């Protein structure tokens, strides 16, 4: 019996097919247009960035040109002050050139007023009202149980924010070191103030009278070491400084019985000797100095040789409010601050001391003008170079994002053309060193050439600077106009294009996403079908093998 050949089904095994790779290959081909559009978007974004750079350089050119706006009628001036002068000067207007003699007679200062001394910051001052009067207007401040200490009053005044600040200062003076100090926030007579206290239940601060502080008895070893039988300071102090007075017993004894000798000195360096006679009568004042007196309330207290005691006197006026006084020539000017603007029209004086006369010269600011021209040249060159690089590119490299941008090239041409009507040699400026070949429109500035031109023909040089401004400022201002300027309009154009391209990318991406979903479904179905054919093939091959086996046995 003839044998039957086995049946073979040639369907690939599904496990050997990379359906994902097939899908990715199809999607990669379909995404080529999206990649191209994204490249265009990136290029346009680069163009916008480069427009920003050009816009920044144009702004610098605009600032540089502003220095020449009034060059013909008001050339730049500077003020030079004689060495050692107690003031500096700056041109803030249009002064007349020349030499001025200035004397500073007085500096402006702010008022500072202080109270008598207290033993601590927490001493009670009483309750009621403290009134500060400024420019005739009274400002009452309430003092109650919450702020009736020395520090509390200072805080209340500061919280009122009247233009007068308060602080508690430790003077270091004997007996009562702490004072309440009030300071005007601004200098000048117009900012002077008056202060009064209507308080009860404590030691109210006194800002109007000279006061003599309590005695510090800690250095007395004898029995006269208290207010009842020891030394007392009094009188009406006529000095002008708040200071300490210091007493040393060089010959001791009993008050009213023995002669006692006491040496005294004060912080100002003054000194003297006090003799207390053996027949001293209680309460009798003994002159010390500047109206200050020494007395004893009772007799019988003892002072030992070597004992010491101290006290202090307090003057309310620390510093008076006053205006600055300046004399320029025969003109005397008063100013509430040390920044004086009226002494020389167009010049501001900053006072630092007194004295004079000192000379001050107002001359043309050649160095300032030279710097301004140099800044202009740098800014102009930056604009021209950037437009060339960003619109023309570099040989051998990829084309720039702004390649062949017509409006920018027109602007560069217009800027270069505007210089043709100006005698640049008057400004020390040449174009590419005046070379005719390879001219790129770059400017070169020589400060020495400018100085020579200015000296030879100042009117012509000033006119050329004015022409420079007139020729270029409208072009630059127009290019920077936020609506119609070339930078803004070109930026808007590229931005609109980016928006349009993004819309196209979004639409193509949606199509690609749908394609991917469809391919995944189709290939999943195909994979299922292949698996079914593989199963069927295996069954047929098994059946064929069975049939062949049966045939052989029958033969």
VOGU-3710 file (C-alpha; in Angstrom, 3 decimals, decimal comma):
1> xxxxxxxxxx> 0,000/0,000/0,000  1,363/3,382/-0,962  2,140/5,811/1,873  0,568/9,329/2,186  2,839/12,353/2,668  2,158/14,457/5,886  0,263/17,740/5,493  2,293/20,910/6,558  0,672/24,313/7,275  3,287/27,138/6,753
11> xxxxxxxxxx> 1,792/29,871/9,044  4,330/31,784/11,186  4,226/31,268/14,900  2,735/34,347/16,597  5,469/34,330/19,235  8,038/35,040/16,510  6,362/38,226/15,215  7,209/41,644/16,936  3,897/43,383/16,327  4,958/46,342/18,566
21> xxxxxxxxxx> 8,001/46,994/16,376  5,790/46,994/13,304  3,416/49,511/14,926  6,296/51,765/16,018  7,757/51,710/12,503  4,417/52,741/10,995  3,923/55,491/13,638  7,481/56,804/13,187  6,860/57,236/9,472  3,530/58,924/10,157
31> xxxxxxxxxx> 5,123/61,330/12,729  7,649/62,761/10,256  5,400/65,769/9,460  5,002/66,467/13,188  8,770/66,491/13,678  9,140/68,895/10,801  6,535/71,228/12,285  8,191/71,078/15,736  11,479/72,018/14,115  9,808/75,047/12,557
41> xxxxxxxxxx> 8,363/75,998/15,953  11,791/75,721/17,587  13,288/77,895/14,850  10,597/80,533/15,326  11,129/80,498/19,093  14,836/81,085/18,480  13,895/83,974/16,202  11,820/85,552/18,966  14,733/85,183/21,401  17,105/86,818/18,918
51> xxxxxxxxxx> 14,611/89,645/18,389  14,708/90,167/22,148  18,494/90,460/22,036  18,301/92,995/19,210  15,601/94,880/21,122  17,850/95,056/24,187  20,685/96,514/22,117  18,293/99,025/20,560  17,234/100,104/24,058  20,885/100,665/24,969
61> xxxxxxxxxx> 21,302/102,707/21,791  18,202/104,711/22,714  19,675/105,476/26,145  23,040/106,423/24,616  21,403/108,831/22,170  19,513/110,645/24,928  22,796/112,196/26,093  22,936/114,309/22,916  19,353/115,589/22,800  20,246/119,168/23,772
71> xxxxxxxxxx> 23,945/119,178/22,922  23,778/122,255/20,686  21,976/124,450/23,220  22,966/122,844/26,529  26,241/120,934/26,339  27,065/118,645/29,235  28,593/120,516/32,166  30,467/119,442/35,276  31,264/121,121/38,587  34,777/120,859/40,013
81> xxxxxxxxxx> 35,347/121,828/43,646  38,599/123,061/45,170  40,454/120,449/47,214  39,564/120,571/50,897  36,222/122,295/50,372  33,540/121,342/52,926  31,068/120,501/50,162  30,692/118,614/46,923  28,868/119,866/43,851  26,934/118,313/40,985
91> xxxxxxxxxx> 25,247/119,830/37,951  21,496/119,266/38,169  20,329/121,982/35,776  21,831/124,417/33,304  24,264/126,631/35,226  26,323/129,357/33,638  29,904/128,297/33,060  32,388/130,107/35,266  34,190/130,204/38,602  32,249/130,631/41,837
101> xxxxxxxxxx> 33,390/131,303/45,410  31,381/129,429/48,039  31,458/129,746/51,826  29,550/127,422/54,140  28,622/129,448/57,194  26,423/126,884/58,937  25,212/123,324/58,506  21,581/122,354/58,848  20,797/120,193/61,847  17,808/118,545/63,496
111> xxxxxxxxxx> 16,511/119,399/66,940  17,373/117,057/69,794  15,806/117,668/73,202  16,160/115,582/76,380  14,581/115,347/79,826  16,208/115,355/83,221  17,887/112,186/84,493  16,169/109,063/85,851  17,620/106,155/87,754  16,164/103,504/85,397
121> xxxxxxxxxx> 14,093/103,033/82,227  11,183/101,757/84,326  10,836/104,866/86,520  7,214/106,009/86,733  6,494/109,350/85,066  2,779/109,597/85,933  -0,354/109,598/83,809  -1,964/112,305/81,714  -0,860/113,857/78,439  2,407/114,662/76,683
131> xxxxxxxxxx> 1,955/117,192/73,892  4,348/117,661/70,975  3,789/120,794/68,876  5,166/120,917/65,346  4,668/123,916/63,038  2,061/125,283/65,420  -0,009/122,094/65,487  -0,361/120,369/68,857  -0,325/116,556/68,978  -1,414/115,206/72,394
141> xxxxxxxxxx> -0,258/111,709/73,362  -2,116/109,872/76,116  -0,027/108,362/78,907  -1,893/105,856/81,090  -1,173/102,817/83,199  0,016/100,887/80,154  2,835/103,257/79,219  3,598/105,444/82,257  7,291/104,545/82,493  10,222/106,296/80,867
151> xxxxxxxxxx> 10,449/103,582/78,189  6,674/103,481/77,838  6,573/107,192/76,985  9,302/106,697/74,354  7,307/103,878/72,771  4,099/105,952/72,779  5,803/108,862/71,014  7,265/106,566/68,367  3,887/104,897/67,780  2,351/108,333/67,168
161> xxxxxxxxxx> 4,661/108,755/64,115  4,691/112,558/64,268  8,096/113,134/62,695  9,703/113,137/66,134  11,299/109,953/67,418  12,062/109,090/71,032  14,635/106,952/72,777  15,883/106,362/76,293  19,636/106,978/76,470  22,060/105,889/79,166
171> xxxxxxxxxx> 24,285/108,928/79,620  26,493/107,283/82,209  26,160/110,381/84,394  26,153/109,810/88,156  22,959/109,638/90,180  20,429/109,473/87,347  21,903/108,193/84,101  18,784/107,684/81,965  17,182/110,451/79,883  14,230/110,557/77,512
181> xxxxxxxxxx> 15,599/112,004/74,270  13,434/113,365/71,425  14,824/113,786/67,912  13,285/115,543/64,906  13,369/113,249/61,892  14,379/116,093/59,538  16,758/119,000/59,739  15,846/122,685/59,573  13,913/125,290/61,474  10,652/124,223/59,855
191> xxxxxxxxxx> 10,924/120,877/61,641  11,538/122,276/65,127  9,159/121,132/67,853  8,066/121,965/71,397  7,133/119,381/74,017  5,253/119,721/77,284  4,019/117,237/79,890  0,840/117,362/81,962  1,253/114,301/84,157  0,518/113,395/87,757
201> xxxxxxxxxx> 1,487/110,536/90,032  5,145/110,329/89,058  8,263/112,260/88,068  7,109/113,939/84,862  9,839/114,523/82,247  10,894/118,151/81,997  12,061/119,265/78,529  12,258/123,015/79,208  14,316/123,559/82,361  17,862/122,859/83,400
211> xxxxxxxxxx> 17,887/120,373/86,275  20,386/119,204/88,868  20,390/115,475/89,445  20,477/113,672/92,824  23,751/113,052/94,628  25,378/109,648/94,511  26,462/109,058/98,153  28,005/105,625/97,605  31,561/106,980/98,021  30,954/108,514/101,481
221> xxxxxxxxxx> 32,078/106,411/104,450  31,198/109,068/107,049  27,769/109,546/108,514  26,864/112,395/106,144  25,851/109,941/103,448  22,223/110,790/102,768  19,933/113,623/101,769  19,049/114,367/105,401  22,537/115,325/106,572  24,864/114,867/103,604
231> xxxxxxxxxx> 25,838/117,193/100,740  23,123/118,458/98,387  23,533/119,993/94,920  21,294/122,858/93,873  21,239/126,298/92,373  20,470/127,263/88,789  22,982/125,746/86,409  24,082/128,258/83,752  26,369/126,028/81,740  25,527/124,737/78,288
241> xxxxxxxxxx> 26,579/121,089/78,625  24,952/118,212/80,456  27,767/116,706/82,522  28,859/115,157/85,770  30,369/116,962/88,763  32,749/115,018/90,987  33,708/115,877/94,612  36,593/114,560/96,731  37,003/115,329/100,476  40,629/116,308/101,097
251> xxxxxxxxxx> 40,018/117,382/104,707  37,203/115,715/106,576  35,267/116,644/109,669  31,819/117,237/111,152  29,559/119,640/109,283  29,029/122,821/111,334  31,861/121,969/113,742  35,034/121,360/111,768  36,375/123,088/108,672  36,010/120,752/105,672
261> xxxxxxxxxx> 37,847/121,082/102,344  36,409/119,550/99,193  37,949/119,525/95,707  35,598/119,420/92,714  35,886/118,823/88,970  33,473/118,349/86,095  33,507/116,403/82,854  34,412/119,560/80,922  37,757/119,679/82,747  36,974/122,549/85,097
271> xxxxxxxxxx> 37,906/122,266/88,767  38,007/124,175/92,051  38,032/123,974/95,856  35,123/124,346/98,303  35,749/125,338/101,913  33,025/124,502/104,433  33,739/126,572/107,564  33,439/125,217/111,078  30,608/127,684/111,678  28,597/126,572/108,672
281> xxxxxxxxxx> 24,847/127,204/108,962  22,508/124,500/107,600  20,981/125,196/104,191  23,528/127,825/103,218  24,487/127,413/99,516  28,182/127,386/98,627  29,046/128,278/95,042  30,650/125,539/92,963  30,644/126,872/89,389  28,265/127,825/86,545
291> xxxxxxxxxx> 25,488/128,560/89,072  25,759/125,160/90,753  25,764/125,203/94,567  26,580/122,804/97,402  24,699/122,793/100,731  23,890/120,637/103,746  20,294/120,332/105,011  21,414/119,562/108,552  24,492/119,834/110,740  26,328/117,047/112,443
301> xxxxxxxxxx> 27,018/114,700/109,571  30,620/113,651/109,063  32,733/113,491/105,924  35,928/111,507/106,152  39,086/112,454/104,343  39,073/110,511/101,087  35,287/110,341/100,830  33,773/111,194/97,441  30,353/111,939/95,990  29,024/112,808/92,551
311> xxxxxxxxxx> 26,110/114,478/90,832  25,076/115,615/87,375  23,430/118,561/85,668  21,061/118,227/82,699  20,456/120,781/79,954  17,303/120,143/77,869  18,743/121,347/74,568  21,089/118,779/73,102  20,992/120,266/69,611  18,946/123,166/68,250
321> xxxxxxxxxx> 17,129/123,000/64,927  18,732/125,238/62,348  19,048/125,786/58,620  22,165/125,556/56,519  23,586/128,927/55,485  25,687/129,192/52,325  27,179/132,245/50,673  27,980/132,156/46,950  29,614/135,415/46,002  27,447/138,039/47,654
331> xxxxxxxxxx> 24,348/135,841/47,707  23,452/134,221/51,047  21,070/131,246/50,881  19,337/129,382/53,711  18,327/125,741/53,311  16,465/123,387/55,632  18,778/120,551/54,562  22,460/120,196/53,773  21,549/119,590/50,144  21,491/123,176/48,881
341> xxxxxxxxxx> 20,061/123,924/45,455  19,549/127,686/45,466  23,042/129,061/46,008  24,140/128,548/42,387  21,294/127,990/39,875  21,661/124,612/38,220  24,127/123,270/40,798  23,391/121,182/43,896  25,773/121,495/46,833  26,147/118,701/49,379
351> xxxxxxxxxx> 27,465/120,280/52,570  29,799/118,330/54,843  31,328/121,086/56,963  31,830/124,816/57,282  34,426/127,266/56,033  35,459/129,175/52,967  35,528/130,738/50,579  36,373/127,825/48,281  36,289/127,910/44,496  33,972/125,855/42,344
361> xxxxxxxxxx> 34,259/125,788/38,565  31,459/124,962/36,152  32,970/123,837/32,849  32,033/121,681/29,904  32,136/117,992/30,875  34,494/116,801/28,157  35,099/113,473/29,877  31,355/112,904/30,278  30,733/113,714/26,605  33,583/111,431/25,561
371> xxxxxxxxxx> 32,108/108,604/27,625  28,681/109,249/26,110  30,078/109,067/22,567  31,958/105,885/23,356  28,764/104,341/24,774  26,897/105,378/21,631  29,491/103,745/19,373  29,369/100,499/21,363  25,556/100,407/21,308  25,368/101,258/17,582
381> xxxxxxxxxx> 27,932/98,588/16,683  26,039/95,980/18,733  22,786/96,657/16,881  24,397/96,539/13,421  26,472/93,416/14,203  23,534/91,527/15,715  21,255/92,272/12,780  23,985/91,087/10,370  24,669/87,863/12,300  21,026/86,982/12,915
391> xxxxxxxxxx> 19,794/87,737/9,378  22,792/86,655/7,278  24,457/83,966/9,358  28,023/82,728/9,203  29,480/81,006/6,115  29,639/77,261/6,507  27,017/77,170/9,269  23,263/76,590/9,329  21,062/79,503/8,342  19,983/81,634/11,319
401> xxxxxxxxxx> 16,401/81,719/12,569  15,978/85,317/11,311  17,544/84,513/7,948  16,802/87,179/5,320  14,464/89,075/7,667  13,610/92,070/5,493  12,390/94,569/8,129  15,524/94,106/10,247  17,813/94,555/7,248  15,899/97,688/6,272
411> xxxxxxxxxx> 16,435/99,016/9,793  20,193/98,371/9,652  20,420/100,107/6,292  18,431/103,077/7,589  20,668/103,432/10,662  23,813/103,412/8,553  22,319/105,825/6,013  21,300/108,262/8,769  24,965/108,790/9,626  25,809/110,020/6,140
421> xxxxxxxxxx> 24,575/113,538/6,836  26,680/114,002/9,992  30,263/115,238/10,141  31,440/112,332/12,270  35,012/113,608/12,333  33,769/116,381/14,663  32,894/113,596/17,106  36,084/111,574/16,744  34,119/108,812/14,965  35,079/106,913/11,799
431> xxxxxxxxxx> 33,260/104,106/9,970  35,426/100,987/9,657  38,443/103,290/10,056  37,317/104,975/6,826  38,201/101,883/4,795  36,268/101,680/1,523  36,672/97,900/1,094  35,043/95,409/3,432  32,963/98,081/5,146  30,574/96,478/7,667
441> xxxxxxxxxx> 29,177/99,680/9,134  31,083/99,368/12,417  32,074/102,636/14,103  35,367/103,507/15,798  35,736/106,273/18,401  38,876/108,194/19,361  38,635/110,249/22,544  41,755/112,245/21,615  40,327/113,126/18,198  37,099/114,222/19,869
451> xxxxxxxxxx> 38,948/116,398/22,380  40,904/118,057/19,570  37,765/118,675/17,547  35,947/120,122/20,545  38,807/122,492/21,302  39,135/123,592/17,685  35,437/124,034/16,949  33,185/123,671/20,001  30,099/124,973/18,191  30,578/122,572/15,296
461> xxxxxxxxxx> 31,118/119,661/17,670  27,996/120,492/19,688  26,010/120,782/16,453  27,270/117,378/15,299  26,166/115,760/18,574  22,743/117,356/18,180  22,579/116,082/14,586  23,470/112,607/15,778  20,478/112,607/18,080  18,134/114,126/15,495
471> xxxxxxxxxx> 19,147/111,651/12,780  18,849/108,467/14,806  16,459/108,860/17,717  13,247/108,658/15,657  14,503/105,515/13,892  15,391/103,842/17,177  12,219/104,996/18,948  10,149/103,730/16,016  11,904/100,354/16,011  11,122/99,988/19,733
481> xxxxxxxxxx> 7,475/101,058/19,502  5,571/98,399/21,501  2,879/98,125/18,825  4,254/99,076/15,427  8,003/98,787/15,968  9,987/96,220/14,010  10,878/94,247/17,155  7,275/94,067/18,392  5,690/93,454/14,975  8,190/90,756/14,016
491> xxxxxxxxxx> 7,817/89,109/17,408  4,028/89,109/16,980  4,407/87,635/13,502  6,597/84,777/14,699  4,330/84,208/17,675  1,277/83,990/15,408  3,102/81,502/13,220  4,025/79,423/16,291  0,365/79,400/17,339  -0,655/78,206/13,872
501> xxxxxxxxxx> 2,041/75,510/13,790  1,081/74,302/17,261  -2,491/73,942/16,024  -1,301/71,823/13,113  0,862/69,707/15,399  -2,092/69,174/17,708  -4,306/68,089/14,819  -1,691/65,681/13,410  -0,985/64,308/16,882  -4,681/63,526/17,305
511> xxxxxxxxxx> -4,631/61,686/13,980  -1,499/59,825/15,015  -3,069/58,830/18,348  -6,143/57,477/16,521  -3,898/55,597/14,073  -1,980/54,056/16,953  -5,189/52,921/18,645  -6,504/51,473/15,344  -3,225/49,671/14,620  -3,150/48,183/18,082
521> xxxxxxxxxx> -6,676/46,793/17,592  -5,942/45,452/14,090  -2,675/43,800/15,071  -4,295/42,332/18,165  -6,935/40,773/15,885  -4,237/39,574/13,510  -2,292/38,048/16,347  -5,424/36,228/17,526  -6,056/34,964/13,987  -2,486/33,697/13,659
531> xxxxxxxxxx> -2,839/31,882/16,955  -6,005/30,202/15,661  -4,248/29,129/12,433  -1,337/27,798/14,415  -3,715/25,739/16,534  -5,529/24,454/13,413  -2,212/23,600/11,760  -1,105/21,647/14,755  -4,390/19,682/14,749  -4,110/18,896/11,014
541> xxxxxxxxxx> -0,509/17,778/11,398  -1,515/15,460/14,244  -4,372/14,046/12,178  -2,026/13,501/9,252  0,426/11,643/11,444  -2,393/9,429/12,727  -3,567/8,674/9,200  -0,078/7,733/8,073  0,323/5,421/11,027  -2,940/3,649/10,315
551> xxxxx> -2,060/3,135/6,636  1,262/1,497/7,416  -0,258/-0,995/9,828  -2,842/-2,102/7,235  -0,186/-2,679/4,597
//
